Structures are given as C-alpha cells and as structure tokens.
Amino acid sequence: MAGGGGGGGGAAPKQDDLTPHPVKDQLPGVSYCITSPPPWPEAVLLGFQHYLVMLGTTVIIPTALVPQMGGNNEDKAVVIQTLLFVAGINTLLQSFFGTRLPAVIGGSYTFVLPTISIILAGRYANEPNPHTKFLRIMRGTQGALIVASALQIIVGFSGLWRNVARYLSPLSAAPLVALVGFGLYELGFPSVAKCVEIGLPQLILLVIFAMYLPHTVHMLRSIFDRFAVLFTIPIVWLYAYLLTVGGAYRNAPPKTQFHCRTDRSGLIGGAPWIRVPYPFQWGAPTFDAGEAFAMMAASFVALVESTGAFIAVSRYASATAIPPSVLSRGIGWQGIGILLDGLFGTGNGSSVSVENAGLLALTRVGSRRVVQISAGFMIFFSILGKFGAVFASIPAPIFAALYCIFFAYAGSAGLGFLQFCNLNSFRTKFILGFSVFMGLSVPQYFNEYTSVAGYGPVHTHSRWFNDIINVLFSSKAFVAGIVAYLLDNTIHRHDSSVRKDRGYHWWDRFRSYRTDTRSEEFYSLPFNLNKFFPSV
C-alpha cells in the first residue's frame, strides 16, 4: 500500500515535493545580470579578477610556442604583451558591437596545432639565426591568421551562421556547451600535478573560500564567494615564493623548477617598462596556401567552440537564449579579432575565454561593465610591461587549479539545457550519449596516435590536408557539437513528439530577434546602431 501511517513508514510526500523543478529561460540566482552593473569599487575589483583569470592562457600559449619559434625571453614577453593588448581590444569590440555578452575574447588553444605545423615547416628549417627564424615564423603565422580571419568574418556577417544556429535545439546545444568546458580536462588537474604542492592548495582554498566560507561567515557571504580568486591567488603565490627563496627547489629537476619556482618565467627581466604594441611590429606578413588552409580549419573549430561558449556566457549572465542573428554578429566580430591577431602578430588566434565564462558562474556577476573594465586592465598592463609581467609570472599550476573549477562550471552550463529536453526518450538518450562519447573518444584517438607516431592519423603527402583533418578532429567540443547537431536534425525530426522531446519549442520565441522583448534589453547595439544594423 502507498503512504504509511504505521509500521514505521514515513508520511506520504506532499504534492509540492513530487513536482519537478520548473524550467527557466533565464538562470535565477544571478546577483548582477548583463545590464545591471555592481557598484564601481566592486566592479573594478571584479574586472581585475577577470584579468587575472585570463592571464593563464595568455602566458601559457606564448611560453610554449615562442621558444620553439627561436625566440628568447624578450620576444616571449613582447608576444605576451601583444596578445594581452589585442585581447583587451577584442573584448571591448565584442561587448560593444558583437554579441554584447560579458565574454572575454582571448588566446585560444585551438590555434596551437596549426602554429606548431608552421614552426615545423621546411621553409624555416635551414635558418641558422634563432631570432631571424623567430621573425620569419611569426610573419608566416600572421599571414595564415589574416587569411583564416576571413572565414569567420564572411560566415558571421553574411548571416550564414544565423541560418545554421536556427536549427540548434537545447538537445544539440547540451553536448556542445558541455564539452566546451569538460573537454579541457587535460588543462586541469594534470597541470596542477606538475607542481602539486602549489596547485592543490590553490584548488582546495578556492573551494573553501567560494563554497564553504560564505555559508559559515554570513556577514561576509557575498565577499568570499565573489572575490575568492583575489583572496586565494596572493596566499598561494606568496607560499610559492617562500618555497622558492627558501631553497625548496634548489636541487630539483629543471622541469620541476620551471613549474614551481616563481622566478623561472623570465618575463619580468624580458619585459620592457613601457611599450605599445603596433601592427606589423615583426615585419610584413608572409603567405603560404597550405598554412592558411590549416589555420582556416582552426578558425572553423574556434567558431563552433565559441558558439558553445557564447551560449554558456548568456546563461551565466542571466540573459535569454541568444537570437541566431546576434550569435552570427558575434562570430563576425570574432573574425575581426583574429584579423587583429594577424595584423599585430600575437602568434595565436582568438576565441571566447572558457575560464572567464566559468568565473561568471563563481561570482554570480554577469555584468557587461565588469568585463569591459577587465579589458581596460588588459590594455593598461600590456603597455606597462614590467607591471604586467609581475602578474604574468604567477606559476602555471595556480592557474590550472582555477581551471578545474571554471571549466567545470562552463561544462555544467551545457548540462543545464537538458531541463528543456525529455530525458525519458530513447532518441534523446542516444543523441546525448553518443555525441558526448564520440566527442571524448575521437580526439583521444587522434591525440594518442600523434603522441606515439609524432604525426596525426591522417598523413598523406599533402601536409595542409593532414593539418586540416587533424585540427578538426582533435577538438572535443567540435566533434560532440557536430555529431549532436547532425543527428538531432536528421533522426525522426518531423515526428510531432520529437520537437518537444528535443526542447526545440522552448527556444522558438528566440529564433528571431523581434519575437521576445527581452532581446532588445540584452542584445541591442549601443549608440542607436540598431537602426543601421538591424537584427532579424
């Protein structure tokens, strides 16, 4: 018998207890959404926090690439400054004229593979002078980026991506957004473990400050969870400095010293006091068809990954679903960002910073103004080289500890879209499970093959063709997103029940800019530009 009075059975649950959680177009519990900025002092601190978080990727990518190009510490410091400067400009452009979301646009790991391919190209192999070799490779990278930027500019501003995004449902968005975050797991704990005595304390402290202290010290609740990064990084950084000066790593292997010591980056000594990056600072770009094709493949992957990241940012900023026309506009401006990368010579392309999307969730502040302030910090500290180099010399395992939380938050935004879907449908289960599994499994095969053989599974006589295929299928979010999108739009799509199962009806009102009044609030262009550039 149901219920229970006697026999030790509990009371029957109330009707409210049996009601599922209601579906929400906008994420509740966000303290400040896109259009509601926090007070100025708080906004400046939050902006500085975003700047600190994006520094990790900004430093890690040039640190890995510049020495392979033949550059020294001075070259590395200038490349980091340039990447930071252009990231600040691109973030401002995106927040004012692109999607208008609080998304940080910074360096992208997606472009590392074709850049390494350029570094290994035969035309640079016989250059005896390391600095000349660095300049030649940088110019080649610039040329490839300039050509690759055309892909996103055309696909975005022509409205082509708008037509693709119109067929995106919550079911096909879930694997894409989930693996935009979860797919970066290799940059999390494996990097923490490279210096576990620094990385692990950072991770534990961040969890304590963000999750436990706010519920223990009620008076300072909003301070601890909102500024957890600003509290914990100085503590662990000081601890790492004390270990360094105390001689803890004096006899350690070089690799351990590089990851653990606070004086091994070479950035502070190599950085100039004041320097403004400028276009063509390395010389005139050079162009090679094969290198440009490989970089275009990376540009296409970055386009798909950024689509997922934009969707995650819109969720954590408590905005409504992005209208496809706004998403297409954002992709076009991201293409202009890659063009600026090529003109200035960052050695790397741009995409949405996934870690900063996660920071929006941790702080529960999705304000556009905060991210614009962070862009100001990027530009300021890129010009004042020595001061910027001080923050850029934070050991990488500290950033990796932040990634463990921020990438997880970004990925969980994707899982949140499953609330719109019927999870009791076998069609839903197949598409969701298969796309996530293939998104993890296919890139794993490509990466394992490459690490053993020294080249990717596709190794024809055409190097650029090899690079294109290897770049495309090494991205977890790209594979998962493409598989989910294709299956969701081809399997029994016209069945009456399927439309509801995939959650497509929930986003109907957002497929056009005009059909929901909230779109104007979140995504309208400033300075009355909507008159000249209307969204559809």
N, C-alpha and C positions, 0 to 999 in steps of 0.2 A: 504493500500500500504506500502511496505517496504521502509526504508530510510526515508528521510524527509528533504525537504527544507523549506517549510512554515509551518504554523500552530504551531510554537513553538517547533517542533520536533527537536531532536539533529541530528548531522551529522551521516551518516552511519559509523559503526565501520570499521577500516582498517582491511585488511586480517590478519595482524600480531596479532591484538587483539583477533581474533577468533581462533587462533592456540593454541592447548593445550601445556602446558609446556612439553618440551622434557624429555624422560626417561633417567636417568643417572645410569650407572653401578657403578660409584663412586660418593660419595656425594661431590658436589662442595662447595667452600667457606671455606674449612678447611685450617687453616694457616700453620700447620705443620703435614704432614702425618706420617705414621709409620717410614719410612726410612729417614725423613728429620728433625733432631732434632733442636730445637731452640738453641740460644747461651747459653753457660754454665751457666752464672749467672741466666738467665731466666729459664733454665731447672731445676736448683736446687730449685728455689722458687716454680715452678710448681710441682716438685716432693714432696716438703714439704706439698703443698696444698693437694695432693692426700693422703698423710699420715694422715693429719688432718681429711679428709673426711671419711677414712675407720676406724678411731678410734671409731666412734659412735657405729657401730655393734660390734666391738672388745670389747668394755666396757659393752654394754647393755646386751649381752648374758651371760657372767660370772656373772654380777651383779644380774641377775635374777636366775641363776642356782646354784651358789656356796652356798648361804645361805640355799637353800633347801637341798643341799647335807650334810649340817652340818658344812661347812667351815666358818672361820672368815675372817676379813678384810685382814689379812696377806695371807691367802690362796687365797682370791679373787685377790689380787694384783699379786701374782705369776702366777695364771691361766691366767690373762690378759697379763702379760709379755710373757708367753709361747705361747699364741695364736698369739700375735704380732710377736714374733720371727719366728714361723713356717710360718705365713702368708708371711713374708719377703722372706723366703727360697722358698716357693711355687710360689710366684710371679716371682722370678728370674728364677726358673725352667721352668715355663710356657712361659716366654718371650724369653728364650734362646732355649728351646728344644721342647716346646709344640706347640701351635698354632702360637707362635711368635707375637701375638697381644699385644697391650698395655693394658692388662687386669690384674687388681689386684685380687689376689686369697685370700680371707679372710674367716672369720667365716660365717656360714650360719644358718638362722632361720629354715631351713628345718629339721635340726637335733635336734631341741629343743624338739619336741614332743616325739621321742623315748628316749631321755635322761631323760625327766621327768618320762617316764614309768619305766626306770631303777631305778630312785630315789625312786619311789613308790613300787618297787619290795619287796615281802615279805621277801626275804633273808637278807635284810638290816634293817628291821623294829625293831628288838629287840636289836640293838646295842646301849648301853647306852651312850658311849663316843662319843660326836659330831665329834671330829677330826678323830677318828678311823673310824666312819661311813663315813666321807668325803673321806678318803683314800680308803675305800672298794668300795664305789660307783664310784670313779674316775677310779679305776682299772677295774671295770666292764664295764665302758664306753669305756675305752681304748681297752679292748678285743673285744667289739662289733664293734668299729671303724676299728680295724685291719682286722676283717673278712669282714666287709662291703666294705673296700677298694678294695678287690679282684674283686668285681663286675665291677667297672669302669676300673680297670687295664685290666681285661680279655676282656670286651666289647670294650674297646678302642684300645688296642694294637693288638687284633686279627683281627681287621678290620670289626668286626660285625657292629659297629655303622656307619662305612663308607657306608655299604650296606643299612642301614636304611636311612641315610641322603641323599642318591642319589635320593630318591623319594620325598624329600621335595621340594615344589614349593613355589614361593612368596606368594600364597594364603594361604597355610597351615602354612607358617612361620609368617605371619602377626599376627594372634591371639596369637601364642606362644610368640613372642617377645613383643607384646603389653601388655600382662598380666604379663610378667616378671617384667615390670615396674609398670603398673597401678594396678596390683594385690596386691601390697604392700601398698595400700592406708591407711590401718589401722595403719601403722607406721608413717604416715604423720601428718595431722592436729589433729587427736585425741591425739597424743603425744605432739604436740605444745600446745594444750589446757590444758595440765596438769600443765603448768605454762605459761599462755597466755601473761603475761606482759614481759616475756623474749623471748618466741618463736615467737610471732607475730612481734615484732620489727626486729628480725633477718630475718624473711621472707620478710618483706617489704623492709628492707635495701638491701637485696641481689638482689631483683628485680630492685630496683633503681640503684644500682651500676652496675649490669650486663646488664640491658636493656635500661635505660634512660640516665645515665651519658655519656656513650660512644657516644651518638648522640648529646649530649649537649656540652661537652668539647672535641672538635675534636682532640686537640693536644695530649690528654692523652687517646685516644679512646681504644687502644689495652691494656693499663694498667688496666683500670677499668673493662673491661669485662673479661680479662684473670686472674686477681687476686682478683676478687670480694669476694671470700671466705676469703682470707687473710686480706682484709680490714674490712669486717663486723664482723667476729668472735671476734677479740680483742675488738671492740667497744661494742658489746652486752655483752661479757664476763666481761668487766670492769663495765658495767652498772649493771650486776647481782651481781658482787662483792660489789659494793657500796650499793645496796639494802640489801645485806646480813649483811655487817658491820654496816649499818645504823639502823638495828633492824626491818626492814620491815616484817620479818617473825618470830619475837620473839615469838609471841603468836599464830602462825598459826598451823593448824593440822599437825601431823607428815608426812603425805603423801605429803602435800604441801611443807614442809621444805625439804623433800628428793629430790623433783623435781626442786625446785627453788634455794635453797642455794648452794653456791659454796664450802662449807666446809663440806658437808654431805657424800661425796663418800667414805671416809675412805681409799682412795688409797695412798695418799701421806705419811700418817703415817705408812701404812701397807707395802709399797714397800721397798725392800732393796736398798741400794745405788748401788751396782754392783752385778749382778747375771747372769750367763749364763745358760739358760735352757738346760737340757740334757735328753736323752731318759730314760724312766723308773724311772723318778725322784720321782714318787709316789709309786714305788714298781712294782712287776711283775704283768702284766695284768691278769685278770681272765676271763673265757669264759663261756657264757651261750647261748645255742642254740636259745631260744626264743628271747633274747635281740639282738642277732646277726641278726636274720631274720628281726626284726623290723628296725634295723639300715640299713640293706640292702635295705629295701623299701625306706628309706630316701635317701640312696645313689643313687637309681634309679631316684627318683624325682629330686635330685640335678643334676643328669646327664642331664635330659630333660631341667631343668631350665637354666643350664649353657650353653646348646646348644643355647637357645634363647639369652642369654646374650652375648655369643661369636659373634653371628650374629649382635647384636646391636653395639658391640665394633668395629667390622670390618667396619661397616657403618660409624661410627663417626671418625674412623681413616682414612677415605677416601681410604680404600682398596677395592678390588673387592670381590665378594662373596667367602666365604671360601670353597675351594675344600673339598669334603667329607672325603678324606684321611687325610687332615690336621686337620679337626674337630675331627676325630677319634683319631688321635695322641694326641690332646689336652686333650681329655677325659681320655686317658690312663695316662697322666701325672697328671691330677687332681686326679685320683685314687691313684697315688703315694703320692700326697699331703694329702689325707685322711689317708693313711698309716702312714705318718709322724705325723699327728694329734694324731693317736692312740699310736704311739711309745713315743711321747713326753708328752702326757696327756694334751691336750687342753680342753677336756670335750666337744668338738664340732667338727663337720666335716667342710670341706672347699667347697666353690663353688665360682663362679665369682662374684665379688662385683658389684651389680647393681648400687649403688650410684656413684662408680667411673666411670662406663660407662657413666652415666649422666654428670659427671664432664668433660669428654672429649668433650661433646657437648657444655657445657657452655663456656669452654676456647677455643674451636676450635683447640685444640692441641692434635693430636692423636699419638704423638711420643713415640716409644718404649723406648727410652733412659730416658724419663721423668719418666715412670713407674718403670724402673729399679732403678733410683735414689730414688724414693719413697720407694722401697723395702729396700734400704740401710738405710733410716731413720727408717723403722720399726725395723730392726735388731739392729741398734745403740741404739734407745730409749728403746728397750726391755731389753738390757743389762744394761744400765744406768737407773735403776728402778725409782729413785726419779724424775729425769728429765722427763721421760716418763709419770709418774703418774700425773705430773702437767698438761700436755695437756689432759690426760685421765679424769681429774676431771671437764672438761667442762660440764655444765648441759645438760642433755639429750634433753630438748626441743629445744636447739640451733641446735643440730644435726637433730632433727625432721623437723625443718624449712628447712634445706638443702635438706632433703629427698623429701619435697614437690616439689622441682624443679628438682632434679636429677632423681627421679623415673619417673616423668612426661616426661623428656627428653628420658629416656630409652624406655618407652612405645611408645612414638611418633615415635621412630625408626621403630617399628613394623608397624605402620600406613603407613610409607613411602613406604613399599613394595607393597602397593595397587596400586602404579603407574604402576606396571607391569601387573596388572590384568584388566579384563573387568568388571567394576563396574555396567554396564548396563545388565549384565547377571543374571538371576534369580538363577542359580546354585551358582554363586559367592555370591550373597546376602544371600542365605540360609546358606551356609557353614560358611561364615564370621559371620553372625548374630547369628546363633545357637551355634557355638563354643564359641564365646565371652560370650554369655548369660549363657551357661551351665558352663563355666569357673568361672563365678561370682556366679552363683546360687547354684551349688552343694556344693562347700566348705562352702558357707554361711549356708546351711542346717546342715552340719557336725559341724561347729563351734557353731551354736545356740543350737543344740542338746547337745553338750558337755558342754556348759556353764550352761545349765539348769539341766541336769541329772548328770553331774560330770563324765560321760564316753561317748564314741562315740556311734553312731547309731548301729555299729556292736559290740555286746558284747556277744560273745559266751563264752564257758568255756575255750577256748584257748586264752590266753592273747596275745601271739605273733601274732596270726592270726588277732585279733582285731586291734592291733597296725599297722600291715601292711596295712590293708584296710583304717583305719582312717588316716594314714600318706599320702597314695596315693591320697585320695580324699579331703584332706584339702589344697592342693596346687592349686591355681587358674590357674597358668601358665601350670601346668601339665595337668589338666583336659581340658583346652582350646586347648592345643597343640595336645593332643592325639585325641580328638574329630575331630579337623580340619584335622589332618593327615589321619585318617581312612576314613572320608567322602570324602576327596579330592582324595584319591586313590581308591575309590570304586564306586562313583556315576558317571556313564557315562564317565569313564576315557578314553575310546578308541574312543570317538567321535572326529572327526577331529577338530571341533571348540573348544572343551573343552581344549585341550592342550594350545591353545593360550589364552583362557579366564582365565586360572589359572596362566598364566605367566611362565609356565614351560619352554617354548622355550628361554626365556631370560637368564636362568641360564644354558642352555645346554653346553656352552663352559667352564663352571667352574666345570662340574661334574667330569672331570679328571684334574689332576694337570698339565699335559703337554699341554692341548689344548688352554691355554691362556698364553702368555708370561709374563703377569704381576704377575702371581702366583709365579714365581721364585723371583721376586723383593720383594714381601711382605712376603712370607711364607717359603722361603728356609732356611734350617738349617745352623748354623754357623760352622766354622772350617772344611768346606768341608765334613760335616757329611752326606750330601745327597747321597754321593757315597755308604755309608754303610747302610743308612736307606732311601732308595728311596721312594718318594711319588708317588702314582699312580692316 
